[in-house]
Amino acid sequence: MDNMRSILSMPIKFFLFFEVVMGDLLIVLCLVFCPIISLWSGISYIKERRKRRYVFRSRR
């Protein structure tokens, strides 16, 4: 009976380990990619503002 319990508990242990690892991996990915995405969107926003500024100056 104990052998059967250990066999049944293996997928549960693996799932819990997988859940913890994936949770940590998700946090690490968010910590890495959020600043990169933020910087990229900020740089593209600044480039767009510069383009608009030059368009308005050339129309005058």
DRENNUDREN-729356 format. One record per residue: residue number from 1; residue in three letters; x, y, z of N, C-alpha, C, O, CB in turn. Coordinates in pm, 1 decimal. Glycine has a CB too. Layout:
<fimi nr="NUM" rest="Ala" n_X="X" n_Y="Y" n_Z="Z" ca_X="X" ca_Y="Y" ca_Z="Z" c_X="X" c_Y="Y" c_Z="Z" o_X="X" o_Y="Y" o_Z="Z" cb_X="X" cb_Y="Y" cb_Z="Z"/>
...
***
This chain:
<fimi nr="1" rest="Met" n_X="82.4" n_Y="-120.4" n_Z="0.0" ca_X="0.0" ca_Y="0.0" ca_Z="0.0" c_X="86.2" c_Y="126.1" c_Z="0.0" o_X="54.9" o_Y="223.4" o_Z="-68.5" cb_X="-93.4" cb_Y="0.2" cb_Z="121.0"/>
<fimi nr="2" rest="Asp" n_X="195.5" n_Y="123.8" n_Z="77.6" ca_X="284.2" ca_Y="239.9" ca_Z="79.3" c_X="349.1" c_Y="262.7" c_Z="-56.4" o_X="372.2" o_Y="376.4" o_Z="-97.6" cb_X="391.5" cb_Y="222.7" cb_Z="185.7"/>
<fimi nr="3" rest="Asn" n_X="378.1" n_Y="151.9" n_Z="-125.3" ca_X="437.2" ca_Y="164.2" ca_Z="-257.7" c_X="339.8" c_Y="232.7" c_Z="-353.6" o_X="380.5" o_Y="314.5" o_Z="-436.1" cb_X="477.4" cb_Y="26.0" cb_Z="-311.5"/>
<fimi nr="4" rest="Met" n_X="212.9" n_Y="199.5" n_Z="-342.4" ca_X="110.8" ca_Y="260.7" ca_Z="-427.6" c_X="98.0" c_Y="409.7" c_Z="-397.5" o_X="81.5" o_Y="490.2" o_Z="-489.3" cb_X="-24.9" cb_Y="190.5" cb_Z="-408.0"/>
<fimi nr="5" rest="Arg" n_X="105.2" n_Y="446.6" n_Z="-271.7" ca_X="97.3" ca_Y="588.8" ca_Z="-234.8" c_X="215.1" c_Y="666.8" c_Z="-291.4" o_X="198.6" o_Y="778.8" o_Z="-339.5" cb_X="92.6" cb_Y="604.7" cb_Z="-82.1"/>
<fimi nr="6" rest="Ser" n_X="334.1" n_Y="607.7" n_Z="-285.6" ca_X="451.1" ca_Y="678.4" ca_Z="-337.2" c_X="442.8" c_Y="693.5" c_Z="-488.8" o_X="486.5" o_Y="794.6" o_Z="-543.9" cb_X="580.0" cb_Y="604.6" cb_Z="-298.2"/>
<fimi nr="7" rest="Ile" n_X="386.9" n_Y="593.1" n_Z="-556.0" ca_X="370.2" ca_Y="603.5" ca_Z="-701.4" c_X="268.4" c_Y="712.1" c_Z="-734.4" o_X="287.8" o_Y="789.2" o_Z="-828.4" cb_X="325.9" cb_Y="467.7" cb_Z="-761.8"/>
<fimi nr="8" rest="Leu" n_X="160.7" n_Y="718.2" n_Z="-657.9" ca_X="58.9" ca_Y="819.7" ca_Z="-684.1" c_X="105.8" c_Y="959.5" c_Z="-645.5" o_X="63.2" o_Y="1058.2" o_Z="-705.5" cb_X="-68.3" cb_Y="786.1" cb_Z="-609.1"/>
<fimi nr="9" rest="Ser" n_X="192.6" n_Y="968.2" n_Z="-546.5" ca_X="236.2" ca_Y="1100.3" ca_Z="-502.9" c_X="346.5" c_Y="1157.8" c_Z="-591.5" o_X="373.7" o_Y="1277.6" o_Z="-584.7" cb_X="284.2" cb_Y="1093.8" cb_Z="-359.9"/>
<fimi nr="10" rest="Met" n_X="410.3" n_Y="1075.5" n_Z="-674.0" ca_X="516.6" ca_Y="1126.3" ca_Z="-761.4" c_X="466.3" c_Y="1233.2" c_Z="-858.1" o_X="529.0" o_Y="1338.7" o_Z="-867.7" cb_X="578.4" cb_Y="1011.7" cb_Z="-839.8"/>
<fimi nr="11" rest="Pro" n_X="355.5" n_Y="1211.1" n_Z="-930.5" ca_X="308.1" ca_Y="1318.5" ca_Z="-1019.4" c_X="271.0" c_Y="1445.7" c_Z="-942.7" o_X="288.9" o_Y="1556.6" o_Z="-992.9" cb_X="187.3" cb_Y="1270.4" cb_Z="-1099.4"/>
<fimi nr="12" rest="Ile" n_X="219.5" n_Y="1428.8" n_Z="-821.7" ca_X="182.8" ca_Y="1545.6" ca_Z="-741.4" c_X="308.1" c_Y="1621.9" c_Z="-701.4" o_X="311.2" o_Y="1744.8" o_Z="-708.7" cb_X="102.7" cb_Y="1503.5" cb_Z="-615.9"/>
<fimi nr="13" rest="Lys" n_X="412.2" n_Y="1549.4" n_Z="-658.9" ca_X="538.2" ca_Y="1615.2" ca_Z="-623.8" c_X="599.1" c_Y="1684.0" c_Z="-745.4" o_X="649.0" o_Y="1796.2" o_Z="-735.9" cb_X="637.4" cb_Y="1513.6" cb_Z="-565.3"/>
<fimi nr="14" rest="Phe" n_X="594.6" n_Y="1615.8" n_Z="-859.6" ca_X="649.0" ca_Y="1675.5" ca_Z="-981.7" c_X="570.6" c_Y="1800.2" c_Z="-1019.2" o_X="629.2" o_Y="1900.8" o_Z="-1059.2" cb_X="646.5" cb_Y="1574.2" cb_Z="-1097.6"/>
<fimi nr="15" rest="Phe" n_X="438.3" n_Y="1794.3" n_Z="-1006.6" ca_X="355.7" ca_Y="1910.0" ca_Z="-1040.3" c_X="385.8" c_Y="2027.0" c_Z="-948.0" o_X="395.1" o_Y="2141.0" o_Z="-993.3" cb_X="207.3" cb_Y="1873.9" cb_Z="-1032.7"/>
<fimi nr="16" rest="Leu" n_X="401.2" n_Y="1999.8" n_Z="-819.4" ca_X="433.1" ca_Y="2107.2" ca_Z="-725.5" c_X="570.1" c_Y="2167.0" c_Z="-755.1" o_X="587.2" o_Y="2288.8" o_Z="-750.5" cb_X="428.4" cb_Y="2055.5" cb_Z="-581.5"/>
<fimi nr="17" rest="Phe" n_X="667.9" n_Y="2081.5" n_Z="-785.7" ca_X="801.2" ca_Y="2130.6" ca_Z="-822.1" c_X="793.5" c_Y="2213.4" c_Z="-949.8" o_X="853.3" o_Y="2320.7" o_Z="-958.3" cb_X="900.0" cb_Y="2012.9" cb_Z="-840.2"/>
<fimi nr="18" rest="Phe" n_X="720.1" n_Y="2163.9" n_Z="-1048.9" ca_X="705.1" ca_Y="2233.8" ca_Z="-1176.7" c_X="635.9" c_Y="2367.7" c_Z="-1156.3" o_X="672.7" o_Y="2467.5" o_Z="-1218.2" cb_X="625.9" cb_Y="2147.7" cb_Z="-1276.8"/>
<fimi nr="19" rest="Glu" n_X="535.1" n_Y="2369.4" n_Z="-1069.0" ca_X="462.5" ca_Y="2493.3" ca_Z="-1041.2" c_X="553.0" c_Y="2596.5" c_Z="-974.8" o_X="547.4" o_Y="2714.6" o_Z="-1009.2" cb_X="341.0" cb_Y="2465.1" cb_Z="-952.2"/>
<fimi nr="20" rest="Val" n_X="635.5" n_Y="2554.1" n_Z="-881.1" ca_X="726.8" ca_Y="2646.3" ca_Z="-812.9" c_X="831.3" c_Y="2698.7" c_Z="-910.8" o_X="860.0" o_Y="2818.3" o_Z="-913.4" cb_X="795.6" cb_Y="2576.8" cb_Z="-693.1"/>
<fimi nr="21" rest="Val" n_X="888.2" n_Y="2609.0" n_Z="-991.1" ca_X="991.0" ca_Y="2650.7" ca_Z="-1086.6" c_X="931.4" c_Y="2744.3" c_Z="-1190.7" o_X="992.3" o_Y="2845.9" o_Z="-1224.5" cb_X="1054.7" cb_Y="2528.3" cb_Z="-1155.1"/>
<fimi nr="22" rest="Met" n_X="813.7" n_Y="2711.6" n_Z="-1241.7" ca_X="751.8" ca_Y="2797.0" ca_Z="-1343.2" c_X="711.5" c_Y="2931.4" c_Z="-1283.8" o_X="718.9" o_Y="3033.6" o_Z="-1352.0" cb_X="629.4" cb_Y="2727.5" cb_Z="-1404.7"/>
<fimi nr="23" rest="Gly" n_X="669.2" n_Y="2932.7" n_Z="-1158.8" ca_X="636.3" ca_Y="3059.2" ca_Z="-1093.9" c_X="758.5" c_Y="3147.7" c_Z="-1080.1" o_X="752.5" o_Y="3267.8" o_Z="-1106.6" cb_X="574.8" cb_Y="3034.3" cb_Z="-957.3"/>
<fimi nr="24" rest="Asp" n_X="869.9" n_Y="3088.1" n_Z="-1038.4" ca_X="994.6" ca_Y="3164.4" ca_Z="-1027.6" c_X="1041.7" c_Y="3210.4" c_Z="-1164.2" o_X="1088.6" o_Y="3323.1" o_Z="-1179.7" cb_X="1103.6" cb_Y="3080.6" cb_Z="-960.1"/>
<fimi nr="25" rest="Leu" n_X="1029.2" n_Y="3123.2" n_Z="-1263.3" ca_X="1071.3" ca_Y="3158.9" ca_Z="-1398.9" c_X="986.9" c_Y="3273.5" c_Z="-1452.8" o_X="1038.5" o_Y="3363.1" o_Z="-1519.6" cb_X="1061.7" cb_Y="3037.4" cb_Z="-1492.3"/>
<fimi nr="26" rest="Leu" n_X="858.7" n_Y="3270.6" n_Z="-1424.4" ca_X="770.5" ca_Y="3378.3" ca_Z="-1469.1" c_X="808.5" c_Y="3510.6" c_Z="-1403.7" o_X="808.6" o_Y="3614.5" o_Z="-1469.6" cb_X="624.3" cb_Y="3344.2" cb_Z="-1438.0"/>
<fimi nr="27" rest="Ile" n_X="840.4" n_Y="3507.4" n_Z="-1276.5" ca_X="881.9" ca_Y="3629.7" ca_Z="-1206.8" c_X="1012.3" c_Y="3683.1" c_Z="-1265.3" o_X="1026.2" o_Y="3803.4" o_Z="-1286.9" cb_X="898.3" cb_Y="3603.2" cb_Z="-1055.6"/>
<fimi nr="28" rest="Val" n_X="1107.4" n_Y="3594.1" n_Z="-1290.7" ca_X="1235.9" ca_Y="3636.7" ca_Z="-1347.5" c_X="1215.9" c_Y="3694.4" c_Z="-1486.7" o_X="1274.7" o_Y="3797.2" o_Z="-1520.4" cb_X="1335.2" cb_Y="3518.8" cb_Z="-1352.7"/>
<fimi nr="29" rest="Leu" n_X="1133.4" n_Y="3629.2" n_Z="-1567.7" ca_X="1107.7" ca_Y="3681.2" ca_Z="-1702.4" c_X="1041.3" c_Y="3817.5" c_Z="-1697.7" o_X="1074.1" o_Y="3905.2" o_Z="-1777.6" cb_X="1020.6" cb_Y="3584.3" cb_Z="-1781.0"/>
<fimi nr="30" rest="Cys" n_X="948.5" n_Y="3836.3" n_Z="-1605.2" ca_X="884.3" ca_Y="3967.9" ca_Z="-1590.9" c_X="985.5" c_Y="4073.1" c_Z="-1547.3" o_X="984.9" o_Y="4185.0" o_Z="-1598.7" cb_X="768.5" cb_Y="3961.0" cb_Z="-1489.5"/>
<fimi nr="31" rest="Leu" n_X="1072.2" n_Y="4038.0" n_Z="-1453.3" ca_X="1172.7" ca_Y="4133.5" ca_Z="-1406.9" c_X="1271.8" c_Y="4169.2" c_Z="-1516.9" o_X="1325.9" o_Y="4279.8" o_Z="-1517.8" cb_X="1247.1" cb_Y="4077.2" cb_Z="-1286.8"/>
<fimi nr="32" rest="Val" n_X="1296.0" n_Y="4077.1" n_Z="-1609.2" ca_X="1389.9" ca_Y="4105.0" ca_Z="-1718.1" c_X="1321.5" c_Y="4181.0" c_Z="-1830.9" o_X="1375.0" o_Y="4280.4" o_Z="-1879.8" cb_X="1450.4" cb_Y="3974.5" cb_Z="-1771.7"/>
<fimi nr="33" rest="Phe" n_X="1203.5" n_Y="4135.3" n_Z="-1872.8" ca_X="1142.7" ca_Y="4191.0" ca_Z="-1993.1" c_X="1064.5" c_Y="4319.5" c_Z="-1970.3" o_X="1052.5" o_Y="4399.8" o_Z="-2062.9" cb_X="1053.0" cb_Y="4090.2" cb_Z="-2053.7"/>
<fimi nr="34" rest="Cys" n_X="1011.3" n_Y="4341.9" n_Z="-1852.0" ca_X="934.8" ca_Y="4465.0" ca_Z="-1828.8" c_X="1019.9" c_Y="4590.6" c_Z="-1845.5" o_X="975.2" o_Y="4683.5" o_Z="-1912.8" cb_X="874.2" cb_Y="4462.8" cb_Z="-1689.5"/>
<fimi nr="35" rest="Pro" n_X="1140.2" n_Y="4598.7" n_Z="-1787.8" ca_X="1222.0" ca_Y="4718.8" ca_Z="-1813.5" c_X="1263.4" c_Y="4732.3" c_Z="-1959.0" o_X="1270.8" o_Y="4843.6" o_Z="-2011.0" cb_X="1345.9" cb_Y="4716.5" cb_Z="-1726.8"/>
<fimi nr="36" rest="Ile" n_X="1290.8" n_Y="4619.7" n_Z="-2025.9" ca_X="1330.6" ca_Y="4625.4" ca_Z="-2166.9" c_X="1215.9" c_Y="4678.1" c_Z="-2251.4" o_X="1236.5" o_Y="4764.1" o_Z="-2337.0" cb_X="1374.8" cb_Y="4486.2" cb_Z="-2217.3"/>
<fimi nr="37" rest="Ile" n_X="1095.9" n_Y="4627.8" n_Z="-2228.6" ca_X="979.5" ca_Y="4674.0" ca_Z="-2304.3" c_X="950.8" c_Y="4820.0" c_Z="-2273.3" o_X="915.7" o_Y="4896.8" o_Z="-2362.8" cb_X="856.2" cb_Y="4587.7" cb_Z="-2272.9"/>
<fimi nr="38" rest="Ser" n_X="965.3" n_Y="4858.3" n_Z="-2148.5" ca_X="941.9" ca_Y="4997.1" ca_Z="-2109.3" c_X="1041.9" c_Y="5090.8" c_Z="-2176.3" o_X="1003.6" o_Y="5195.7" o_Z="-2228.2" cb_X="950.1" cb_Y="5011.5" cb_Z="-1957.2"/>
<fimi nr="39" rest="Leu" n_X="1169.1" n_Y="5053.7" n_Z="-2175.5" ca_X="1270.0" ca_Y="5136.4" ca_Z="-2241.8" c_X="1245.3" c_Y="5145.2" c_Z="-2391.5" o_X="1259.3" o_Y="5252.2" o_Z="-2450.8" cb_X="1409.4" cb_Y="5081.1" cb_Z="-2215.5"/>
<fimi nr="40" rest="Trp" n_X="1208.8" n_Y="5034.0" n_Z="-2452.7" ca_X="1185.4" ca_Y="5031.6" ca_Z="-2596.7" c_X="1066.8" c_Y="5120.2" c_Z="-2633.8" o_X="1072.4" o_Y="5194.5" o_Z="-2731.8" cb_X="1161.3" cb_Y="4887.8" cb_Z="-2644.7"/>
<fimi nr="41" rest="Ser" n_X="960.0" n_Y="5112.2" n_Z="-2555.5" ca_X="844.1" ca_Y="5196.6" ca_Z="-2585.3" c_X="876.6" c_Y="5343.1" c_Z="-2559.0" o_X="829.1" o_Y="5430.4" o_Z="-2631.6" cb_X="722.4" cb_Y="5153.2" cb_Z="-2501.6"/>
<fimi nr="42" rest="Gly" n_X="956.4" n_Y="5371.6" n_Z="-2456.8" ca_X="996.0" ca_Y="5509.7" ca_Z="-2430.0" c_X="1081.4" c_Y="5566.9" c_Z="-2540.8" o_X="1063.0" o_Y="5682.0" o_Z="-2580.6" cb_X="1070.3" cb_Y="5518.3" cb_Z="-2299.5"/>
<fimi nr="43" rest="Ile" n_X="1175.0" n_Y="5487.8" n_Z="-2591.1" ca_X="1261.4" ca_Y="5534.1" ca_Z="-2700.3" c_X="1180.1" c_Y="5556.1" c_Z="-2827.0" o_X="1200.6" o_Y="5655.3" o_Z="-2897.0" cb_X="1374.5" cb_Y="5433.0" cb_Z="-2726.8"/>
<fimi nr="44" rest="Ser" n_X="1088.2" n_Y="5465.0" n_Z="-2857.3" ca_X="1006.9" ca_Y="5482.7" ca_Z="-2977.9" c_X="914.1" c_Y="5603.4" c_Z="-2962.7" o_X="885.5" o_Y="5671.4" o_Z="-3061.3" cb_X="924.6" cb_Y="5355.2" cb_Z="-3006.9"/>
<fimi nr="45" rest="Tyr" n_X="866.8" n_Y="5630.9" n_Z="-2841.3" ca_X="783.1" ca_Y="5749.0" ca_Z="-2818.1" c_X="863.3" c_Y="5877.2" c_Z="-2841.1" o_X="813.2" o_Y="5972.3" o_Z="-2901.0" cb_X="725.3" cb_Y="5747.1" cb_Z="-2674.8"/>
<fimi nr="46" rest="Ile" n_X="987.6" n_Y="5879.3" n_Z="-2793.3" ca_X="1072.5" ca_Y="5997.0" ca_Z="-2813.1" c_X="1100.8" c_Y="6017.3" c_Z="-2961.6" o_X="1099.8" o_Y="6130.7" o_Z="-3009.5" cb_X="1204.8" cb_Y="5982.6" cb_Z="-2734.7"/>
<fimi nr="47" rest="Lys" n_X="1126.0" n_Y="5909.5" n_Z="-3034.5" ca_X="1149.5" ca_Y="5921.2" ca_Z="-3179.0" c_X="1026.9" c_Y="5977.1" c_Z="-3250.0" o_X="1039.9" o_Y="6061.0" o_Z="-3339.1" cb_X="1186.9" cb_Y="5784.6" cb_Z="-3238.8"/>
<fimi nr="48" rest="Glu" n_X="908.0" n_Y="5931.3" n_Z="-3211.2" ca_X="785.2" ca_Y="5982.7" ca_Z="-3272.4" c_X="766.9" c_Y="6131.1" c_Z="-3242.5" o_X="726.2" o_Y="6206.8" o_Z="-3330.6" cb_X="663.4" cb_Y="5903.8" cb_Z="-3222.7"/>
<fimi nr="49" rest="Arg" n_X="795.8" n_Y="6173.3" n_Z="-3121.7" ca_X="782.8" ca_Y="6315.7" ca_Z="-3087.2" c_X="879.4" c_Y="6400.1" c_Z="-3168.5" o_X="844.5" o_Y="6509.9" o_Z="-3211.8" cb_X="807.7" cb_Y="6337.6" cb_Z="-2937.2"/>
<fimi nr="50" rest="Arg" n_X="1000.0" n_Y="6350.3" n_Z="-3189.5" ca_X="1096.7" ca_Y="6425.5" ca_Z="-3270.6" c_X="1048.6" c_Y="6437.9" c_Z="-3413.9" o_X="1063.4" o_Y="6543.6" o_Z="-3475.3" cb_X="1234.5" cb_Y="6357.9" cb_Z="-3267.3"/>
<fimi nr="51" rest="Lys" n_X="991.0" n_Y="6330.7" n_Z="-3468.2" ca_X="939.0" ca_Y="6336.5" ca_Z="-3605.5" c_X="827.9" c_Y="6439.9" c_Z="-3614.5" o_X="824.7" o_Y="6518.9" o_Z="-3708.8" cb_X="887.0" cb_Y="6197.7" cb_Z="-3650.9"/>
<fimi nr="52" rest="Arg" n_X="737.4" n_Y="6440.5" n_Z="-3518.6" ca_X="627.2" ca_Y="6537.2" ca_Z="-3520.3" c_X="678.6" c_Y="6679.1" c_Z="-3508.2" o_X="626.4" o_Y="6769.3" o_Z="-3573.7" cb_X="528.5" cb_Y="6508.1" cb_Z="-3407.6"/>
<fimi nr="53" rest="Arg" n_X="778.5" n_Y="6700.5" n_Z="-3427.0" ca_X="833.4" ca_Y="6834.0" ca_Z="-3406.7" c_X="892.0" c_Y="6887.3" c_Z="-3537.7" o_X="873.0" o_Y="7004.3" o_Z="-3571.2" cb_X="941.1" cb_Y="6832.1" cb_Z="-3295.9"/>
<fimi nr="54" rest="Tyr" n_X="963.2" n_Y="6801.6" n_Z="-3611.6" ca_X="1021.5" ca_Y="6845.5" ca_Z="-3737.6" c_X="914.9" c_Y="6869.7" c_Z="-3843.5" o_X="930.3" o_Y="6958.4" o_Z="-3927.5" cb_X="1121.5" cb_Y="6743.1" cb_Z="-3787.5"/>
<fimi nr="55" rest="Val" n_X="807.7" n_Y="6792.7" n_Z="-3840.6" ca_X="699.4" ca_Y="6813.7" ca_Z="-3936.9" c_X="634.6" c_Y="6948.7" c_Z="-3912.0" o_X="608.5" o_Y="7022.1" o_Z="-4007.3" cb_X="594.1" cb_Y="6700.7" cb_Z="-3927.7"/>
<fimi nr="56" rest="Phe" n_X="607.9" n_Y="6983.8" n_Z="-3786.1" ca_X="544.6" ca_Y="7112.2" ca_Z="-3757.0" c_X="636.8" c_Y="7228.8" c_Z="-3790.6" o_X="589.1" o_Y="7332.9" o_Z="-3835.8" cb_X="503.7" cb_Y="7118.7" cb_Z="-3610.2"/>
<fimi nr="57" rest="Arg" n_X="765.8" n_Y="7214.6" n_Z="-3770.1" ca_X="858.8" ca_Y="7322.6" ca_Z="-3801.6" c_X="866.5" c_Y="7345.6" c_Z="-3951.5" o_X="877.1" o_Y="7460.0" o_Z="-3995.8" cb_X="997.5" cb_Y="7291.6" cb_Z="-3746.0"/>
<fimi nr="58" rest="Ser" n_X="861.6" n_Y="7239.6" n_Z="-4029.9" ca_X="874.4" ca_Y="7255.3" ca_Z="-4174.3" c_X="747.9" c_Y="7315.1" c_Z="-4235.5" o_X="754.5" o_Y="7373.8" o_Z="-4343.4" cb_X="905.5" cb_Y="7121.0" cb_Z="-4239.3"/>
<fimi nr="59" rest="Arg" n_X="634.3" n_Y="7301.7" n_Z="-4170.1" ca_X="510.1" ca_Y="7359.0" ca_Z="-4223.8" c_X="504.8" c_Y="7509.3" c_Z="-4205.6" o_X="436.0" o_Y="7576.6" o_Z="-4282.3" cb_X="389.4" cb_Y="7295.4" cb_Z="-4157.3"/>
<fimi nr="60" rest="Arg" n_X="573.6" n_Y="7564.3" n_Z="-4108.5" ca_X="566.5" ca_Y="7708.1" ca_Z="-4083.2" c_X="635.6" c_Y="7787.4" c_Z="-4183.6" o_X="637.7" o_Y="7910.1" o_Z="-4174.6" cb_X="621.0" cb_Y="7740.8" cb_Z="-3953.3"/>
***
